[in-house]
Structure formats: C-alpha cells, structure tokens
Amino acid sequence: MRTLCVSLALSVAVMTAMHAPAQQTALTTKVNVRMRLEFPQSRKQFRDPPAVMWLKPLQPTAPEPFPSHGPYTLMQKNRTFIPHLLVVPVGSKVLFPNRDPFFHNVFSLFEGQRFDLGLYEAGSTKELTFSRAGVSYIFCNIHPEMSAVVLALSTPYYAIADTNGTFQIRDVPVGEYELHVWVEGLQRPELGRLVHSVHLTASRGDLGKLVVTALPQVPATHLNKFGQPYWRDTKPTY
C-alpha cells in the first residue's frame, strides 16, 4: 500500500500601506502557502493523479478576487475534454464547445452540479452555470472514454498541483481556515478525513503533514446518463 504524505510550509510576506503621514501605518499580513504531495513509490511506476488544495475562510473577510478569470471553457476535441480538470468560482458560466466532426452529449449525474446538455452537433456550443460548490464528474453519453472534472469553489485561495506535486497559494491573509484536498481517485470518506482547521500566522512556518492511507483508485467504468452500460458497436457511427 502506498502512503501519500503532504508536507506544508509557509513563507511569510508582509505588506505595509501608509494611509497618510499623520496616521498610523496599517499592516496587512499575508502568507504564501506551499504544500507538496509525496509518493514513496517510484514515479516511473505511478502517475501522480490530478489534485487541488483550497483554504476556506472560517471568519468574515474582505472579498478577494478569484485567481482565474473567465470565460471558462471545457472543449471536446479528439474525443477528449480539454482541460481534464477545470476550477471555477461558484456562479461561473462554463462553455462546452464541440470541436469534433460528430455529435457529443455532455452530462453529469454524480455529486456537484447535475445536468444533461443533450445531443449537440459539430461546431456548436452549449453552456452551463455552476451555481453550487462541489466536484462535478463529467462524461459524454456517446463516448465512454471521455471524462473531466469541474471543481466549483467559493474561495479564491486554491492551487492545482503542478507536475512535481506541489501546491502554491500566494497572498493568503492570516486567520482561521478550513483546509480541503481533492485528489482524483480518492473516495469521499478519505477526502473528508483530510479536512481540518488551520490557523495561519506570520510567525507559524509549518502546518505539519497530512497522511493519506488509502490508495487513489482508477475510476471504475461508469454508466451512461440512463444508468445503463454503454452500447458497444463494432462499427461506431461517430
């Protein structure tokens, strides 16, 4: 069994704003959060799964801009969703353009935002507003090999793991947060076990470790939007 270890470290950046010569200096302390996923096994044998880490403020804070700006697009091309993982703020509109020379039918009936865009032809585009926070697992009702994930967040403090398994979130105000991690292939009970509160301060430089004892699993074969196995045609139309 593999053990997934997460090391967290903080590098502190203090920003000072002078309102007026006669006034007291106002300090806004923010931290740059760094977190790393570590797999003990050889990376030649195992590909690191997509992963996202985010911090949910536990106290009222001034609104912060989301690090990504729309428009958001999940394209279908070569029987593939591009990108495979898309992170958007809650309330965002996502476009689903069909760039293949055949039909697609994008749907999601699992967690997150449940929807069915219906059948639409080459060159056309459907759109959807992700109005609730959560993870949406997305498929095509025609091509079972197609899959994607849309993660809708209510916080701007998030990071997607890079190729080295490292997360970095810049300019997070000090305070109380709830830390969440999503790793593709980890089941909900294990992900829920990793949720915990963290207190960010200018002097605290180490948040410790998260240890994942469950193994990320290859997604099982999914059913179509009718809850039935996909029809296997030896000579597919599309």
Secondary structure as GFF3:
##gff-version 3
##sequence-region A 1 238
A	DSSP	beta_strand	4	17	.	.	.	ID=ss1
A	DSSP	beta_strand	26	38	.	.	.	ID=ss2
A	DSSP	beta_strand	51	57	.	.	.	ID=ss3
A	DSSP	beta_strand	72	73	.	.	.	ID=ss4
A	DSSP	beta_strand	75	77	.	.	.	ID=ss5
A	DSSP	beta_strand	80	82	.	.	.	ID=ss6
A	DSSP	beta_strand	85	89	.	.	.	ID=ss7
A	DSSP	beta_strand	92	97	.	.	.	ID=ss8
A	DSSP	beta_strand	104	108	.	.	.	ID=ss9
A	DSSP	beta_strand	115	120	.	.	.	ID=ss10
A	DSSP	beta_strand	125	130	.	.	.	ID=ss11
A	DSSP	beta_strand	134	140	.	.	.	ID=ss12
A	DSSP	beta_strand	147	153	.	.	.	ID=ss13
A	DSSP	beta_strand	158	160	.	.	.	ID=ss14
A	DSSP	beta_strand	166	173	.	.	.	ID=ss15
A	DSSP	beta_strand	175	183	.	.	.	ID=ss16
A	DSSP	alpha_helix	188	194	.	.	.	ID=ss17
A	DSSP	beta_strand	196	200	.	.	.	ID=ss18
A	DSSP	beta_strand	206	212	.	.	.	ID=ss19
###
